[in-house]
Amino acid sequence: MGMDRDRRERESLPLRRVEFHILLSLAAGERHGYGIIQDIEARDEKAVPDVGTMYRALARMVENRLIEAAARRPAADAGDERRNYYRITDAGRRMARAEARRLEALTRAARIGGLLAKATK
């Protein structure tokens, strides 16, 4: 069972850029869609997804069980009671780790191939 799951996850890689960013944001805690966009901006990402792209990705990721709706709601006077909050699932966390490992291996290869400077310690 575990080997089948690992193979399915590898076959699902690479994740779409927006999906990886969503998983990165939710790995730190529950957020709503606009909060995820703000988190992406804070990471200095140049290609911040528009609202439509974000919400289509969130719906797709809920359907694929990478994330789920969270029960959390802010206080009634917080002004955002209509926002939907999301959290990462165990499957989403595994997928994010697998994607991070894939990107790390590519970065290592780019360093070896002279495309990036060698890492300093």
N, C-alpha and C positions, 0 to 999 in steps of 0.2 A: 504494500500500500504506500509506504513512504517513498519508495523508489519511483512509483508511478506518479506521485504528486510532484516529486522533484523534476521528473522528465517533462510533465505538463507545464510546470513553471518555466523551465528553460525554453520550451517551445513557444511560450508566450512573450519571450523577450525579443527584441528590446521593447520596453514600454514606450508609449507616446510621451513626448517631452512634457506635456501638460499633466499627464497621469503621474509621472515621476515627481513632478513638483507638488502635486496634491498629496501624494504619499509622504513626501518630505515634510510638508507642513503638518499633516495629521499625526506624524510620528511624535511630534512634540506636544500634541494634545488636541482636544476637540476644537473645531472651528466652523464657522459658517463660510459660505462661498466667497463673500466679499473679504472676509478675514484671510482666506487663503490667498486671494489676489494681493492683498497688502503684504502678506508674508513673502510672496514671490518677489514683489517690488523691493522689499527690505533686503533680500539676498542679492540685490543689484542685478537681477536678471533683466536683460534688454528686451526680450520677447515676452512681455506679460500678456497672458491670454485675455481676450475680451470676455465680457459677461456671458455671451451666448456660447462661446467655446467652453468656458468654465462649467456652465450648468449642463451642457451635453456630456462633458467628460464625467462630471459627478454622477449623472444618471447612469451612464455606461458602467462606471465603476461600482455603483450599488448593485446593478444587475449582475455583474461578474463577481460580486461578494468580496471585493477588495476593500471597500469601505461600507459603512452602514450609517443610517440616521441615528443620531444620539438623542436621548431623552432630555438632555439638558436644555433648559430655557432660562434666559436672563430674567432678572426682576422685572415686573410689569412696567416700572417707570424708566427702564433702560432705553426705551424707544426702538428696540429691534425685536419685539416679540414675534414678528412674522418670519424671522430668519430661521432657516433650517440648519441645524448643526450636524456635523459628520464626525465620525471617528474611524480610525484604521482598524481593520480586522486582522486576525492572526494571518490569514492568507495574504492580505495586503502587505503586512510587515515582512513576510517571507519573500514576496515578490519584490518589494523595495530593496531588501538586502541583496537579492540575486542581481537586480539591476545595478546596484552600487558596486558589487563585485565585478560585474561585466565591464562597467565604465572604468573601474580601477585597473583592470587588466589591459584595456585599450590605452589608458594613459601610460601605463608601464611600457607597453609596446612603442608608443610614440616617443618616449624618452630614449629607449634603446635605439630606435630608428633615427634619432637626432632631430625629431620634429619639435621636441620640447627640451628645455634645459634639464639637466640632471637634478634630481631632488637634493636639497642640502639638509643636513641634520643638525 
